[in-house]
Amino acid sequence: MKISVQAQDFNIGEEINALTRGRTDMGAVASFTGFVRDFHNGKSIHKMTLEHFPGMAEKQLGEIAKVAQGHWPLQGICIIHRFGPLLPGDQIVLVLTASAHRGAAFEAAQFIMDWLKTDAPFWKKEETSEGESWVAARSEDTHQKERWKKS
Amino acid sequence: MDLLYFARIRETIGCSSEKYNLPASVTTVGELMECLREKGTNYAAAFGDESLIRVAVNQTYVNFDHAISDGDEVAFFPPMTGG
């Protein structure tokens, strides 16, 4: 399992290679990458700054990964989340999940992202044409997370 | 105890961390927030809407009725918006 909270960018290809190198039992790797958008609620975004809780951010991502491992037969997990100033088009977060079959890999990647949105201590601040503002949490994100409790 | 503030709460209070001598009469996170509100208008504003406050004690999420003691690290922050 790889968990990293970092300022620097990441290379998706290198991360997939690192996850699968020397393995012949992985039938599927699902990959999710989150990027900075240049619009939000009709405003254009020039810059985004991600604040995090050092120590606890890594701990929470590790716990989310462990919960996923308990639900699906995963052979590998990689979660990378960036912090600091980012620009539209920049990569924010990477989730890789490896399993023998695609179903577990797809579902686990979505589960990790849904939990990460509401349970990992990161906060986004947007710089728009109308000034700076903290991004409000979306109730939709909580619903996305809650649906996993039903299954 | 160590108090940590993040994001909007950090900005509204005007600092990211501080030492705090926990009064013996204060035993829960909720009571601590009551005390902090009285430190000034910036604190009162930061802790105004409890629905927008999340708390971690020693890096574990807790509710406002969670028990605390003077050696704890208590972090206050808004709902998370990562990912």
gemmi code that builds the backbone of each chain (N, CA, C; Angstrom):
import gemmi

chains = {
    "A": [
        ("MET", (0.848, -1.196, 0.000), (0.000, 0.000, 0.000), (0.882, 1.245, 0.000)),
        ("LYS", (0.568, 2.184, -0.903), (1.302, 3.440, -0.912), (0.350, 4.583, -0.599)),
        ("ILE", (0.703, 5.371, 0.413), (-0.071, 6.555, 0.760), (0.898, 7.723, 0.735)),
        ("SER", (0.582, 8.759, -0.018), (1.478, 9.912, -0.041), (0.689, 11.212, -0.078)),
        ("VAL", (1.061, 12.136, 0.801), (0.502, 13.487, 0.798), (1.665, 14.389, 0.463)),
        ("GLN", (1.603, 15.049, -0.684), (2.795, 15.714, -1.207), (2.444, 16.990, -1.971)),
        ("ALA", (3.413, 17.900, -2.045), (3.220, 19.131, -2.818), (3.479, 18.858, -4.296)),
        ("GLN", (4.436, 17.983, -4.573), (4.846, 17.786, -5.969), (3.842, 16.969, -6.773)),
        ("ASP", (3.934, 17.115, -8.086), (3.058, 16.406, -9.013), (3.397, 14.911, -9.020)),
        ("PHE", (2.539, 14.109, -9.636), (2.805, 12.673, -9.750), (2.636, 12.251, -11.200)),
        ("ASN", (3.244, 11.113, -11.550), (3.150, 10.564, -12.901), (2.345, 9.269, -12.828)),
        ("ILE", (1.168, 9.275, -13.453), (0.252, 8.138, -13.326), (0.892, 6.848, -13.846)),
        ("GLY", (1.559, 6.930, -14.984), (2.192, 5.748, -15.568), (3.229, 5.143, -14.637)),
        ("GLU", (4.057, 6.014, -14.055), (5.084, 5.510, -13.134), (4.463, 4.857, -11.911)),
        ("GLU", (3.371, 5.432, -11.435), (2.722, 4.873, -10.243), (2.094, 3.513, -10.556)),
        ("ILE", (1.486, 3.385, -11.735), (0.903, 2.080, -12.105), (2.021, 1.045, -12.264)),
        ("ASN", (3.130, 1.466, -12.892), (4.249, 0.543, -13.047), (4.785, 0.087, -11.695)),
        ("ALA", (4.888, 1.031, -10.758), (5.416, 0.691, -9.429), (4.479, -0.291, -8.717)),
        ("LEU", (3.172, -0.118, -8.954), (2.186, -0.972, -8.279), (2.201, -2.399, -8.836)),
        ("THR", (2.441, -2.507, -10.142), (2.280, -3.820, -10.795), (3.608, -4.533, -11.067)),
        ("ARG", (4.737, -3.836, -10.866), (6.040, -4.413, -11.200), (6.254, -5.754, -10.492)),
        ("GLY", (6.624, -6.754, -11.279), (6.941, -8.067, -10.710), (5.721, -8.877, -10.323)),
        ("ARG", (4.521, -8.363, -10.594), (3.305, -9.085, -10.198), (2.677, -9.725, -11.431)),
        ("THR", (2.258, -10.965, -11.292), (1.563, -11.621, -12.401), (0.155, -12.051, -11.992)),
        ("ASP", (-0.245, -11.657, -10.772), (-1.571, -12.053, -10.273), (-2.601, -10.923, -10.398)),
        ("MET", (-2.141, -9.742, -10.802), (-3.072, -8.608, -10.892), (-3.765, -8.620, -12.253)),
        ("GLY", (-5.055, -8.866, -12.250), (-5.791, -8.884, -13.507), (-6.330, -7.525, -13.884)),
        ("ALA", (-6.394, -6.612, -12.906), (-7.031, -5.323, -13.171), (-6.450, -4.237, -12.276)),
        ("VAL", (-6.191, -3.089, -12.859), (-5.847, -1.895, -12.073), (-6.812, -0.795, -12.497)),
        ("ALA", (-7.579, -0.271, -11.528), (-8.454, 0.872, -11.809), (-7.731, 2.124, -11.347)),
        ("SER", (-7.880, 3.193, -12.126), (-7.175, 4.438, -11.832), (-8.145, 5.602, -11.859)),
        ("PHE", (-8.116, 6.430, -10.809), (-8.898, 7.664, -10.815), (-7.948, 8.822, -10.589)),
        ("THR", (-8.061, 9.864, -11.401), (-7.273, 11.079, -11.204), (-8.215, 12.271, -11.108)),
        ("GLY", (-8.042, 13.077, -10.084), (-8.814, 14.314, -9.947), (-7.961, 15.487, -10.391)),
        ("PHE", (-8.569, 16.416, -11.137), (-7.863, 17.601, -11.648), (-8.530, 18.885, -11.149)),
        ("VAL", (-7.777, 19.967, -11.157), (-8.350, 21.285, -10.854), (-9.122, 21.759, -12.084)),
        ("ARG", (-10.411, 22.081, -11.876), (-11.245, 22.638, -12.949), (-11.081, 24.149, -12.996)),
        ("ASP", (-11.403, 24.737, -14.140), (-11.307, 26.201, -14.203), (-12.664, 26.876, -14.013)),
        ("PHE", (-13.673, 26.128, -13.564), (-14.980, 26.749, -13.292), (-15.620, 26.082, -12.087)),
        ("HIS", (-16.436, 26.848, -11.375), (-17.192, 26.328, -10.243), (-18.350, 27.277, -9.978)),
        ("ASN", (-19.575, 26.752, -10.018), (-20.779, 27.560, -9.784), (-20.816, 28.813, -10.662)),
        ("GLY", (-20.437, 28.660, -11.904), (-20.518, 29.775, -12.842), (-19.378, 30.770, -12.775)),
        ("LYS", (-18.451, 30.574, -11.817), (-17.308, 31.488, -11.721), (-16.077, 30.821, -12.322)),
        ("SER", (-15.183, 31.641, -12.869), (-13.967, 31.038, -13.405), (-12.882, 31.053, -12.328)),
        ("ILE", (-12.165, 29.945, -12.250), (-11.150, 29.765, -11.202), (-9.761, 29.973, -11.789)),
        ("HIS", (-8.974, 30.846, -11.134), (-7.613, 31.106, -11.602), (-6.607, 30.217, -10.884)),
        ("LYS", (-6.930, 29.900, -9.629), (-5.959, 29.194, -8.798), (-6.704, 28.485, -7.673)),
        ("MET", (-6.138, 27.383, -7.207), (-6.728, 26.692, -6.066), (-5.613, 26.363, -5.081)),
        ("THR", (-5.885, 26.558, -3.785), (-4.896, 26.187, -2.780), (-5.503, 25.121, -1.886)),
        ("LEU", (-4.761, 24.028, -1.719), (-5.231, 22.939, -0.865), (-4.489, 22.966, 0.458)),
        ("GLU", (-5.261, 23.136, 1.526), (-4.684, 23.078, 2.869), (-4.935, 21.674, 3.419)),
        ("HIS", (-4.026, 21.177, 4.257), (-4.259, 19.851, 4.850), (-3.781, 19.820, 6.285)),
        ("PHE", (-4.155, 18.773, 6.969), (-3.759, 18.550, 8.373), (-2.615, 17.535, 8.321)),
        ("PRO", (-1.357, 18.006, 8.398), (-0.223, 17.082, 8.266), (-0.281, 15.988, 9.332)),
        ("GLY", (0.004, 14.794, 8.950), (-0.048, 13.678, 9.899), (-1.409, 13.014, 9.857)),
        ("MET", (-2.438, 13.798, 10.154), (-3.776, 13.203, 10.152), (-4.238, 12.883, 8.724)),
        ("ALA", (-3.813, 13.690, 7.750), (-4.209, 13.421, 6.360), (-3.691, 12.045, 5.936)),
        ("GLU", (-2.417, 11.772, 6.198), (-1.834, 10.471, 5.855), (-2.548, 9.351, 6.616)),
        ("LYS", (-2.818, 9.600, 7.899), (-3.466, 8.589, 8.740), (-4.860, 8.252, 8.201)),
        ("GLN", (-5.630, 9.274, 7.839), (-6.988, 9.036, 7.334), (-6.973, 8.298, 6.004)),
        ("LEU", (-6.049, 8.691, 5.107), (-5.976, 8.002, 3.810), (-5.622, 6.534, 4.029)),
        ("GLY", (-4.724, 6.270, 4.973), (-4.353, 4.894, 5.288), (-5.546, 4.113, 5.825)),
        ("GLU", (-6.371, 4.771, 6.648), (-7.535, 4.081, 7.212), (-8.579, 3.789, 6.138)),
        ("ILE", (-8.773, 4.765, 5.232), (-9.724, 4.564, 4.130), (-9.266, 3.365, 3.286)),
        ("ALA", (-7.957, 3.295, 3.018), (-7.415, 2.179, 2.225), (-7.639, 0.851, 2.943)),
        ("LYS", (-7.457, 0.849, 4.268), (-7.643, -0.390, 5.036), (-9.099, -0.853, 5.006)),
        ("VAL", (-10.029, 0.102, 5.090), (-11.450, -0.254, 5.020), (-11.747, -0.876, 3.649)),
        ("ALA", (-11.176, -0.280, 2.587), (-11.385, -0.826, 1.231), (-10.838, -2.247, 1.143)),
        ("GLN", (-9.673, -2.456, 1.741), (-9.078, -3.808, 1.720), (-9.967, -4.821, 2.435)),
        ("GLY", (-10.715, -4.345, 3.432), (-11.606, -5.240, 4.162), (-12.849, -5.612, 3.348)),
        ("HIS", (-13.210, -4.750, 2.394), (-14.426, -4.974, 1.610), (-14.189, -5.728, 0.311)),
        ("TRP", (-13.008, -5.527, -0.304), (-12.736, -6.122, -1.618), (-11.396, -6.857, -1.588)),
        ("PRO", (-11.251, -7.889, -2.405), (-9.969, -8.621, -2.464), (-8.952, -7.830, -3.299)),
        ("LEU", (-8.289, -6.880, -2.664), (-7.350, -6.006, -3.375), (-5.921, -6.490, -3.214)),
        ("GLN", (-5.166, -6.362, -4.282), (-3.757, -6.786, -4.254), (-2.812, -5.600, -4.112)),
        ("GLY", (-3.350, -4.415, -4.263), (-2.516, -3.225, -4.101), (-3.370, -1.971, -4.129)),
        ("ILE", (-2.921, -0.955, -3.383), (-3.623, 0.336, -3.355), (-2.564, 1.431, -3.381)),
        ("CYS", (-2.825, 2.480, -4.135), (-1.969, 3.665, -4.110), (-2.890, 4.882, -4.020)),
        ("ILE", (-2.652, 5.722, -3.009), (-3.400, 6.980, -2.904), (-2.385, 8.117, -2.783)),
        ("ILE", (-2.441, 9.071, -3.698), (-1.579, 10.253, -3.638), (-2.487, 11.476, -3.622)),
        ("HIS", (-2.292, 12.353, -2.660), (-3.076, 13.597, -2.600), (-2.116, 14.763, -2.468)),
        ("ARG", (-2.297, 15.754, -3.324), (-1.403, 16.916, -3.280), (-1.949, 18.018, -2.376)),
        ("PHE", (-1.051, 18.918, -1.959), (-1.469, 20.110, -1.213), (-0.684, 21.296, -1.751)),
        ("GLY", (-1.083, 22.492, -1.326), (-0.407, 23.705, -1.761), (-1.114, 24.348, -2.936)),
        ("PRO", (-0.467, 25.342, -3.566), (-1.109, 26.058, -4.670), (-1.142, 25.234, -5.949)),
        ("LEU", (-2.302, 25.183, -6.596), (-2.477, 24.432, -7.841), (-3.201, 25.312, -8.864)),
        ("LEU", (-3.001, 24.997, -10.122), (-3.619, 25.758, -11.210), (-4.597, 24.874, -11.979)),
        ("PRO", (-5.569, 25.474, -12.682), (-6.486, 24.663, -13.485), (-5.706, 23.716, -14.398)),
        ("GLY", (-6.160, 22.472, -14.452), (-5.460, 21.457, -15.242), (-4.488, 20.632, -14.426)),
        ("ASP", (-4.103, 21.140, -13.246), (-3.162, 20.381, -12.404), (-3.847, 19.150, -11.810)),
        ("GLN", (-3.070, 18.113, -11.589), (-3.574, 16.903, -10.921), (-3.648, 17.154, -9.417)),
        ("ILE", (-4.731, 16.693, -8.788), (-4.891, 16.851, -7.336), (-4.700, 15.525, -6.622)),
        ("VAL", (-5.374, 14.495, -7.119), (-5.431, 13.236, -6.369), (-5.369, 12.054, -7.334)),
        ("LEU", (-4.702, 10.992, -6.875), (-4.639, 9.751, -7.646), (-5.043, 8.589, -6.745)),
        ("VAL", (-5.930, 7.737, -7.249), (-6.275, 6.495, -6.554), (-6.077, 5.349, -7.531)),
        ("LEU", (-5.263, 4.365, -7.134), (-5.075, 3.143, -7.918), (-5.496, 1.963, -7.053)),
        ("THR", (-6.255, 1.064, -7.643), (-6.625, -0.162, -6.931), (-6.359, -1.343, -7.856)),
        ("ALA", (-5.705, -2.367, -7.320), (-5.375, -3.550, -8.113), (-6.072, -4.761, -7.530)),
        ("SER", (-6.618, -5.587, -8.445), (-7.297, -6.797, -8.010), (-7.191, -7.846, -9.117)),
        ("ALA", (-7.605, -9.059, -8.818), (-7.565, -10.110, -9.836), (-8.596, -9.832, -10.925)),
        ("HIS", (-9.707, -9.174, -10.531), (-10.797, -8.928, -11.488), (-11.250, -7.477, -11.434)),
        ("ARG", (-11.833, -6.993, -12.532), (-12.114, -5.564, -12.647), (-13.166, -5.047, -11.668)),
        ("GLY", (-14.152, -5.897, -11.356), (-15.250, -5.426, -10.503), (-14.750, -4.854, -9.188)),
        ("ALA", (-13.897, -5.604, -8.511), (-13.371, -5.169, -7.219), (-12.527, -3.910, -7.382)),
        ("ALA", (-11.720, -3.856, -8.444), (-10.837, -2.698, -8.653), (-11.661, -1.432, -8.888)),
        ("PHE", (-12.669, -1.513, -9.777), (-13.524, -0.350, -10.055), (-14.247, 0.121, -8.792)),
        ("GLU", (-14.896, -0.827, -8.123), (-15.708, -0.453, -6.954), (-14.847, 0.123, -5.841)),
        ("ALA", (-13.704, -0.494, -5.591), (-12.846, -0.023, -4.498), (-12.321, 1.381, -4.789)),
        ("ALA", (-11.987, 1.669, -6.050), (-11.482, 3.006, -6.384), (-12.564, 4.054, -6.130)),
        ("GLN", (-13.813, 3.729, -6.504), (-14.902, 4.671, -6.287), (-15.189, 4.853, -4.794)),
        ("PHE", (-15.154, 3.745, -4.079), (-15.357, 3.793, -2.626), (-14.312, 4.689, -1.954)),
        ("ILE", (-13.054, 4.496, -2.321), (-11.970, 5.291, -1.715), (-12.185, 6.777, -2.012)),
        ("MET", (-12.535, 7.110, -3.255), (-12.761, 8.519, -3.591), (-13.951, 9.096, -2.826)),
        ("ASP", (-15.033, 8.326, -2.722), (-16.217, 8.826, -2.018), (-15.914, 9.079, -0.540)),
        ("TRP", (-15.133, 8.187, 0.071), (-14.784, 8.373, 1.483), (-13.782, 9.506, 1.662)),
        ("LEU", (-12.833, 9.558, 0.749), (-11.784, 10.577, 0.827), (-12.374, 11.989, 0.806)),
        ("LYS", (-13.410, 12.183, -0.022), (-14.047, 13.499, -0.163), (-14.548, 14.050, 1.164)),
        ("THR", (-15.083, 13.183, 2.011), (-15.691, 13.671, 3.254), (-14.862, 13.359, 4.501)),
        ("ASP", (-13.901, 12.438, 4.403), (-13.190, 11.987, 5.607), (-11.698, 12.306, 5.653)),
        ("ALA", (-11.132, 12.791, 4.569), (-9.703, 13.136, 4.600), (-9.575, 14.640, 4.838)),
        ("PRO", (-8.734, 15.032, 5.815), (-8.672, 16.451, 6.192), (-7.904, 17.321, 5.197)),
        ("PHE", (-8.598, 17.682, 4.132), (-8.104, 18.623, 3.122), (-9.182, 19.677, 2.908)),
        ("TRP", (-8.733, 20.893, 2.606), (-9.689, 21.980, 2.354), (-9.226, 22.774, 1.145)),
        ("LYS", (-10.192, 23.039, 0.243), (-9.869, 23.772, -0.987), (-10.270, 25.230, -0.868)),
        ("LYS", (-9.361, 26.082, -1.299), (-9.686, 27.511, -1.395), (-9.522, 27.921, -2.844)),
        ("GLU", (-10.567, 28.548, -3.390), (-10.530, 28.944, -4.799), (-10.261, 30.433, -4.942)),
        ("GLU", (-9.505, 30.758, -5.972), (-9.296, 32.160, -6.323), (-10.043, 32.391, -7.636)),
        ("THR", (-11.083, 33.232, -7.563), (-11.882, 33.486, -8.768), (-11.808, 34.969, -9.112)),
        ("SER", (-12.498, 35.327, -10.194), (-12.537, 36.740, -10.593), (-13.192, 37.591, -9.506)),
        ("GLU", (-13.970, 36.935, -8.621), (-14.654, 37.687, -7.550), (-13.921, 37.604, -6.216)),
        ("GLY", (-12.710, 37.092, -6.220), (-11.934, 37.011, -4.985), (-11.726, 35.578, -4.528)),
        ("GLU", (-11.199, 35.448, -3.280), (-10.887, 34.125, -2.738), (-12.050, 33.609, -1.909)),
        ("SER", (-12.285, 32.304, -1.948), (-13.286, 31.744, -1.042), (-13.027, 30.264, -0.797)),
        ("TRP", (-13.377, 29.840, 0.428), (-13.260, 28.419, 0.775), (-14.390, 27.663, 0.102)),
        ("VAL", (-14.074, 26.518, -0.428), (-15.080, 25.692, -1.078), (-15.965, 25.072, 0.004)),
        ("ALA", (-17.291, 25.173, -0.170), (-18.218, 24.594, 0.804), (-18.360, 23.097, 0.544)),
        ("ALA", (-18.490, 22.330, 1.626), (-18.703, 20.887, 1.474), (-20.053, 20.659, 0.806)),
        ("ARG", (-20.130, 19.659, -0.058), (-21.378, 19.373, -0.768), (-22.104, 18.231, -0.091)),
        ("SER", (-23.413, 18.429, 0.133), (-24.187, 17.360, 0.776), (-24.216, 16.129, -0.134)),
        ("GLU", (-24.096, 16.374, -1.444), (-24.062, 15.277, -2.402), (-22.894, 14.327, -2.113)),
        ("ASP", (-21.758, 14.911, -1.678), (-20.598, 14.075, -1.364), (-20.889, 13.159, -0.178)),
        ("THR", (-21.627, 13.690, 0.811), (-21.978, 12.867, 1.968), (-22.900, 11.731, 1.527)),
        ("HIS", (-23.846, 12.054, 0.628), (-24.749, 11.006, 0.129), (-23.978, 9.925, -0.635)),
        ("GLN", (-22.988, 10.370, -1.434), (-22.181, 9.411, -2.196), (-21.486, 8.445, -1.245)),
        ("LYS", (-21.028, 8.960, -0.116), (-20.342, 8.115, 0.849), (-21.333, 7.192, 1.557)),
        ("GLU", (-22.484, 7.756, 1.933), (-23.467, 6.992, 2.710), (-23.979, 5.766, 1.961)),
        ("ARG", (-24.045, 5.880, 0.632), (-24.647, 4.761, -0.123), (-23.846, 3.472, 0.063)),
        ("TRP", (-22.547, 3.581, 0.384), (-21.730, 2.375, 0.578), (-22.117, 1.634, 1.846)),
        ("LYS", (-22.729, 2.344, 2.777), (-23.110, 1.701, 4.035), (-24.282, 0.760, 3.836)),
        ("LYS", (-25.073, 1.016, 2.765), (-26.274, 0.198, 2.532), (-25.917, -1.161, 1.946)),
        ("SER", (-24.792, -1.217, 1.210), (-24.480, -2.473, 0.535), (-23.591, -3.356, 1.399)),
    ],
    "B": [
        ("MET", (-2.979, 22.225, 26.780), (-3.241, 21.422, 25.595), (-2.880, 22.211, 24.335)),
        ("ASP", (-2.729, 21.489, 23.255), (-2.454, 22.132, 21.974), (-3.753, 22.267, 21.190)),
        ("LEU", (-4.014, 23.477, 20.695), (-5.175, 23.706, 19.842), (-4.670, 23.969, 18.432)),
        ("LEU", (-5.296, 23.329, 17.461), (-4.943, 23.537, 16.051), (-6.179, 24.025, 15.303)),
        ("TYR", (-5.958, 24.945, 14.374), (-7.072, 25.464, 13.559), (-6.702, 25.355, 12.091)),
        ("PHE", (-7.671, 24.976, 11.277), (-7.415, 24.841, 9.846), (-8.448, 25.602, 9.014)),
        ("ALA", (-8.001, 25.970, 7.801), (-8.861, 26.554, 6.765), (-9.595, 27.794, 7.291)),
        ("ARG", (-10.917, 27.854, 7.054), (-11.667, 29.074, 7.405), (-11.558, 29.390, 8.893)),
        ("ILE", (-11.538, 28.358, 9.745), (-11.456, 28.604, 11.188), (-10.093, 29.228, 11.538)),
        ("ARG", (-9.021, 28.737, 10.921), (-7.688, 29.303, 11.132), (-7.662, 30.778, 10.722)),
        ("GLU", (-8.251, 31.075, 9.565), (-8.237, 32.461, 9.075), (-9.076, 33.384, 9.940)),
        ("THR", (-10.221, 32.890, 10.385), (-11.117, 33.744, 11.184), (-10.503, 34.051, 12.544)),
        ("ILE", (-9.855, 33.053, 13.154), (-9.220, 33.277, 14.451), (-7.937, 34.084, 14.283)),
        ("GLY", (-7.213, 33.821, 13.201), (-5.983, 34.571, 12.949), (-4.729, 33.868, 13.420)),
        ("CYS", (-4.822, 32.571, 13.745), (-3.617, 31.791, 14.055), (-3.880, 30.319, 13.769)),
        ("SER", (-2.796, 29.558, 13.569), (-2.963, 28.155, 13.189), (-2.830, 27.208, 14.378)),
        ("SER", (-2.164, 27.665, 15.458), (-2.060, 26.809, 16.645), (-1.753, 27.656, 17.868)),
        ("GLU", (-2.128, 27.137, 19.028), (-1.822, 27.837, 20.277), (-1.868, 26.843, 21.437)),
        ("LYS", (-1.177, 27.225, 22.512), (-1.247, 26.446, 23.758), (-2.427, 26.969, 24.556)),
        ("TYR", (-3.100, 26.076, 25.261), (-4.255, 26.504, 26.037), (-4.285, 25.735, 27.348)),
        ("ASN", (-4.453, 26.481, 28.438), (-4.566, 25.822, 29.744), (-6.019, 25.466, 29.972)),
        ("LEU", (-6.306, 24.195, 29.915), (-7.692, 23.741, 30.028), (-8.171, 23.897, 31.471)),
        ("PRO", (-9.228, 24.725, 31.691), (-9.767, 24.849, 33.064), (-10.276, 23.485, 33.537)),
        ("ALA", (-10.109, 23.214, 34.819), (-10.488, 21.903, 35.362), (-11.970, 21.611, 35.160)),
        ("SER", (-12.782, 22.681, 35.089), (-14.231, 22.490, 34.962), (-14.654, 22.092, 33.545)),
        ("VAL", (-13.717, 22.197, 32.582), (-14.062, 21.913, 31.186), (-13.683, 20.473, 30.853)),
        ("THR", (-14.677, 19.661, 30.501), (-14.407, 18.229, 30.310), (-14.740, 17.704, 28.917)),
        ("THR", (-15.438, 18.511, 28.101), (-15.792, 18.028, 26.757), (-15.390, 19.044, 25.688)),
        ("VAL", (-15.369, 18.570, 24.446), (-15.076, 19.440, 23.294), (-16.079, 20.595, 23.236)),
        ("GLY", (-17.346, 20.293, 23.466), (-18.391, 21.319, 23.408), (-18.163, 22.413, 24.443)),
        ("GLU", (-17.758, 22.003, 25.659), (-17.483, 22.992, 26.711), (-16.248, 23.820, 26.364)),
        ("LEU", (-15.256, 23.170, 25.739), (-14.054, 23.894, 25.313), (-14.431, 24.969, 24.293)),
        ("MET", (-15.324, 24.628, 23.354), (-15.748, 25.612, 22.360), (-16.440, 26.792, 23.025)),
        ("GLU", (-17.235, 26.515, 24.060), (-17.896, 27.597, 24.807), (-16.861, 28.558, 25.386)),
        ("CYS", (-15.790, 28.003, 25.977), (-14.723, 28.828, 26.569), (-14.007, 29.637, 25.499)),
        ("LEU", (-13.721, 28.989, 24.372), (-12.960, 29.673, 23.314), (-13.761, 30.838, 22.730)),
        ("ARG", (-15.076, 30.671, 22.642), (-15.928, 31.750, 22.110), (-15.753, 33.038, 22.906)),
        ("GLU", (-15.414, 32.900, 24.186), (-15.310, 34.086, 25.042), (-13.958, 34.767, 24.941)),
        ("LYS", (-13.038, 34.182, 24.170), (-11.705, 34.786, 24.026), (-11.717, 36.016, 23.124)),
        ("GLY", (-12.785, 36.215, 22.349), (-12.822, 37.398, 21.479), (-13.814, 37.229, 20.351)),
        ("THR", (-14.064, 38.342, 19.652), (-15.061, 38.291, 18.577), (-14.614, 37.383, 17.441)),
        ("ASN", (-13.263, 37.305, 17.216), (-12.765, 36.419, 16.158), (-13.083, 34.958, 16.496)),
        ("TYR", (-12.912, 34.588, 17.782), (-13.216, 33.213, 18.195), (-14.728, 32.968, 18.122)),
        ("ALA", (-15.494, 33.961, 18.573), (-16.956, 33.814, 18.547), (-17.432, 33.604, 17.111)),
        ("ALA", (-16.796, 34.312, 16.164), (-17.178, 34.167, 14.757), (-16.764, 32.798, 14.223)),
        ("ALA", (-15.552, 32.377, 14.581), (-15.035, 31.099, 14.085), (-15.888, 29.921, 14.569)),
        ("PHE", (-16.372, 30.033, 15.814), (-17.152, 28.938, 16.401), (-18.654, 29.221, 16.374)),
        ("GLY", (-19.063, 30.152, 15.499), (-20.465, 30.561, 15.458), (-21.417, 29.458, 15.041)),
        ("ASP", (-21.206, 28.898, 13.881), (-22.133, 27.901, 13.344), (-21.565, 26.496, 13.566)),
        ("GLU", (-22.117, 25.818, 14.567), (-21.562, 24.506, 14.934), (-21.738, 23.452, 13.846)),
        ("SER", (-22.701, 23.680, 12.945), (-22.896, 22.692, 11.875), (-21.726, 22.717, 10.891)),
        ("LEU", (-20.909, 23.779, 10.960), (-19.770, 23.897, 10.044), (-18.437, 23.659, 10.750)),
        ("ILE", (-18.495, 22.983, 11.917), (-17.269, 22.706, 12.663), (-17.082, 21.197, 12.828)),
        ("ARG", (-15.886, 20.743, 12.532), (-15.511, 19.348, 12.760), (-14.340, 19.369, 13.736)),
        ("VAL", (-14.208, 18.286, 14.514), (-13.187, 18.247, 15.560), (-12.428, 16.930, 15.522)),
        ("ALA", (-11.120, 17.011, 15.729), (-10.319, 15.802, 15.919), (-9.527, 15.958, 17.213)),
        ("VAL", (-9.582, 14.951, 18.058), (-8.776, 14.923, 19.272), (-7.687, 13.882, 19.053)),
        ("ASN", (-6.441, 14.313, 19.171), (-5.284, 13.442, 18.913), (-5.433, 12.716, 17.568)),
        ("GLN", (-5.850, 13.515, 16.564), (-5.969, 13.066, 15.172), (-7.033, 12.004, 14.931)),
        ("THR", (-8.049, 11.963, 15.789), (-9.197, 11.081, 15.562), (-10.471, 11.927, 15.620)),
        ("TYR", (-11.367, 11.753, 14.625), (-12.609, 12.526, 14.624), (-13.445, 12.176, 15.833)),
        ("VAL", (-14.018, 13.217, 16.454), (-14.874, 12.998, 17.627), (-16.092, 13.915, 17.537)),
        ("ASN", (-17.090, 13.628, 18.377), (-18.263, 14.495, 18.494), (-18.017, 15.536, 19.582)),
        ("PHE", (-18.927, 16.505, 19.653), (-18.759, 17.595, 20.623), (-18.860, 17.125, 22.078)),
        ("ASP", (-19.457, 15.952, 22.289), (-19.567, 15.478, 23.684), (-18.373, 14.621, 24.101)),
        ("HIS", (-17.355, 14.559, 23.248), (-16.168, 13.757, 23.545), (-15.396, 14.349, 24.734)),
        ("ALA", (-14.938, 13.479, 25.638), (-14.193, 13.935, 26.820), (-12.766, 14.328, 26.433)),
        ("ILE", (-12.263, 15.413, 27.045), (-10.893, 15.861, 26.771), (-10.147, 16.090, 28.074)),
        ("SER", (-8.806, 16.039, 27.981), (-7.983, 16.378, 29.145), (-6.825, 17.254, 28.678)),
        ("ASP", (-6.101, 17.819, 29.635), (-5.140, 18.877, 29.313), (-4.003, 18.458, 28.380)),
        ("GLY", (-3.692, 17.165, 28.301), (-2.596, 16.737, 27.433), (-3.009, 16.510, 25.986)),
        ("ASP", (-4.282, 16.715, 25.678), (-4.779, 16.410, 24.329), (-4.394, 17.468, 23.299)),
        ("GLU", (-4.358, 17.018, 22.036), (-4.273, 17.943, 20.908), (-5.679, 17.992, 20.312)),
        ("VAL", (-6.261, 19.193, 20.275), (-7.612, 19.332, 19.739), (-7.561, 20.197, 18.487)),
        ("ALA", (-8.043, 19.656, 17.389), (-8.024, 20.377, 16.107), (-9.450, 20.728, 15.696)),
        ("PHE", (-9.647, 21.985, 15.290), (-10.960, 22.445, 14.805), (-10.828, 22.820, 13.347)),
        ("PHE", (-11.799, 22.395, 12.542), (-11.744, 22.704, 11.110), (-13.132, 22.580, 10.484)),
        ("PRO", (-13.311, 23.147, 9.280), (-14.611, 23.024, 8.603), (-14.762, 21.633, 7.992)),
        ("PRO", (-15.965, 21.303, 7.502), (-16.144, 20.030, 6.793), (-15.104, 19.923, 5.668)),
        ("MET", (-14.618, 18.712, 5.433), (-13.518, 18.506, 4.496), (-13.969, 18.650, 3.041)),
        ("THR", (-13.064, 19.150, 2.209), (-13.372, 19.356, 0.786), (-12.220, 18.923, -0.101)),
        ("GLY", (-11.596, 17.793, 0.250), (-10.476, 17.308, -0.566), (-10.950, 16.537, -1.789)),
        ("GLY", (-9.997, 15.868, -2.414), (-10.320, 14.997, -3.542), (-10.372, 15.720, -4.870)),
    ],
}
model = gemmi.Model(1)
for chain_id, residues in chains.items():
    chain = gemmi.Chain(chain_id)
    for i, (resn, *xyz) in enumerate(residues, 1):
        res = gemmi.Residue()
        res.name, res.seqid = resn, gemmi.SeqId(i, " ")
        for name, pos in zip(("N", "CA", "C"), xyz):
            atom = gemmi.Atom()
            atom.name, atom.element = name, gemmi.Element(name[0])
            atom.pos, atom.b_iso = gemmi.Position(*pos), 0.0
            res.add_atom(atom)
        chain.add_residue(res)
    model.add_chain(chain)
structure = gemmi.Structure()
structure.add_model(model)
structure.setup_entities()
